[in-house]
């Protein structure tokens, strides 16, 4: 290794650690590290900007606008209250059905947005039942990470992997949907066994839930209808985008522009306010940082080392990636981890062939998404859910979250390991 490689690696590792610790805003760290790479000549400015995956960026922006506008209708809160009333306020059933809602919404929105929308309602319902919201919040966050694994747009790591490997929306559903369904069923069984004895309430408490009026949650029926039509068109577009030669980003941005128009498109600034610009620039910085490692040749060295360790055996490599991704994603944020792994898998593809490396891509997606449940800091949805609970007076400690989520993660990784071996490979 030469001096420039060592310097680049030190900057990247320090940035990675600071991003994962969240002691300093991760967007600031990613941008500082990225532009330090450019200033020091580790990567040229033109090359740096070419490393940015604009398909990922515009897919995120488009979906943020669509979800932001739809959120204003109150439909998600309506669904949550309707669900609680459907089971007549029975706490354990509410817990499982809220988990189901989180998983389904996360597959078609994204897990962080889902948790942000549902957690306040979940806390409200739990408090009305006279119960601690903590089991509900933890279960919802974990379910959102599991559900988000099923689709291209459900979790940011999937968006990055899909763009890099040229996988479509249907590819994710077909290859990852079955194991997501299995792991969600296991999640329901586990949370039932863990919490059923703690979730006992009186008939009077359950009656309070039945008094909720879910119709009051709907703030704009016309906008709701328009939003549902556009979301339907966008999801339909995702399903056929391979056949019409369009990238998911194009479909998402078209859907966002169309919804802004029919939602009363004069106040564009209001719609753009829904975009999480910090997240967008975090991804930009991250792409440049990883691109710098590629330019230095570090990624090629690491990918060659993995293939050397497994002696090019795809089965062994796929299983190694599942467990490595699961463990690493529990310790650090799975987004920067996946961003680092993507060029490594691409390099493996150059060595063994694009078709042969496909199981490695699926192993990376499954390991990183399910592994994110390993600890409270493993996935952004976990941090957001715990943060909202804390602001409402229900602090969830790192250990409390992890003692439940780590067990669930271990089970899901075991089932995933078998699934990759018998189905994916």
Secondary structure, 3 states (H helix, E strand, C coil): CCHHHHHHHHHHHHHHHHHHHCCCCHHHHHHHHHHHHHHCCCCCHHHHHHHCCHHHHHHHHHHHHHHHHHHCCCHHHHHHHHHHHHCCCCHHHHHHHHHHHHHHHHHHCCHHHHHHHHHHHHHHHHHHCCCCCHHHHHHHHHHHHHHHCCCCCCCHHHHHHHHHHCCCHHHHHHHHHHHHHHHHHHHHHHHHHHHCCCCCCCHHHHHHHHCCCHHHHCCCHHHHHHHHHHHHHHHHHHHHHHHHCCCHHHHHHHHHHHHHHHCCCCCHHHHHCCCCHHHHHHHHHHHHHHHHHHHHCHHHHHHHHHHHHCCCCHHHHHHHHHHHHHHHHHHCCHHHHHHHHHHHHHHHHHHHCCCCCHHHHHHHHHHHHHHCCCCCCCCHHHHHHHHHHHHCCCCCCHHHHHHHHHHHHHHHHHHHHHHHHHHHC
